[in-house]
Amino acid sequence: MSTEHDAERAHNLIKDELLQRLFESIRQDLCSRWSKTQPKEKDLREDLYFELRGISGIEQKLQATLDNGTFLKMRSK
């Protein structure tokens, strides 16, 4: 697959309303669960934190894929 094709697919995913609603729902769920934990529940709190970071990582990777494809497309003109 080409970088331009990947960039187009990343763009479609970033703009996909269902995917964005799912990400937001997961984010809200994790934050809600985290806020109900006690400080002594260190392992659970860390697990929730890392899950939240995972969602952010996916979003950042999609954006980087889009940005790379856009840059390469502009550069080839």
C-alpha positions as CSV (number, residue, x, y, z in Angstrom):
1,M,0.0,0.0,0.0
2,S,1.2,3.5,-0.7
3,T,1.6,6.2,1.8
4,E,-0.9,8.3,-0.1
5,H,-3.4,5.5,0.1
6,D,-2.7,5.1,3.8
7,A,-3.1,8.9,4.3
8,E,-6.5,8.8,2.5
9,R,-7.7,5.9,4.7
10,A,-6.4,7.7,7.9
11,H,-8.3,10.8,6.8
12,N,-11.5,8.8,6.4
13,L,-11.0,7.2,9.8
14,I,-10.3,10.6,11.5
15,K,-13.5,12.0,9.9
16,D,-15.6,8.9,10.7
17,E,-18.3,10.0,13.1
18,L,-18.9,6.6,14.5
19,L,-15.2,6.0,15.2
20,Q,-14.8,9.4,16.9
21,R,-17.9,8.8,19.0
22,L,-16.5,5.4,20.1
23,F,-13.1,6.9,21.0
24,E,-14.9,9.6,23.0
25,S,-17.2,7.0,24.7
26,I,-14.2,4.9,25.7
27,R,-12.3,8.0,26.9
28,Q,-15.3,9.1,29.1
29,D,-15.7,5.5,30.4
30,L,-12.1,5.3,31.4
31,C,-12.1,8.7,33.1
32,S,-15.3,7.9,34.9
33,R,-13.9,4.5,36.1
34,W,-10.6,6.2,37.2
35,S,-12.4,8.9,39.1
36,K,-14.2,6.2,41.2
37,T,-11.0,4.5,42.2
38,Q,-9.3,4.9,45.5
39,P,-5.7,6.1,45.7
40,K,-4.7,2.7,47.1
41,E,-5.9,1.0,43.9
42,K,-2.7,1.9,42.2
43,D,-2.7,-1.1,39.8
44,L,-6.2,-0.4,38.5
45,R,-5.5,3.3,38.2
46,E,-2.4,2.7,36.2
47,D,-4.2,0.2,33.9
48,L,-6.9,2.8,33.2
49,Y,-4.3,5.4,32.6
50,F,-2.5,3.2,30.1
51,E,-5.8,2.3,28.3
52,L,-6.5,6.0,27.9
53,R,-3.0,6.6,26.6
54,G,-3.6,3.8,24.1
55,I,-6.6,5.6,22.6
56,S,-4.6,8.7,22.3
57,G,-1.8,6.8,20.7
58,I,-4.1,5.4,18.0
59,E,-5.4,8.9,17.3
60,Q,-1.9,10.3,17.1
61,K,-0.8,7.5,14.7
62,L,-3.7,8.1,12.4
63,Q,-2.9,11.9,12.4
64,A,0.8,11.2,11.7
65,T,-0.1,8.8,8.8
66,L,-2.4,11.6,7.3
67,D,0.3,14.2,7.8
68,N,3.0,12.1,6.3
69,G,0.9,11.3,3.2
70,T,-0.1,15.0,2.8
71,F,3.6,16.1,3.1
72,L,4.7,13.5,0.5
73,K,1.9,14.5,-1.8
74,M,2.8,18.2,-1.6
75,R,6.5,17.4,-2.0
76,S,6.0,15.4,-5.2
77,K,4.2,18.3,-6.9
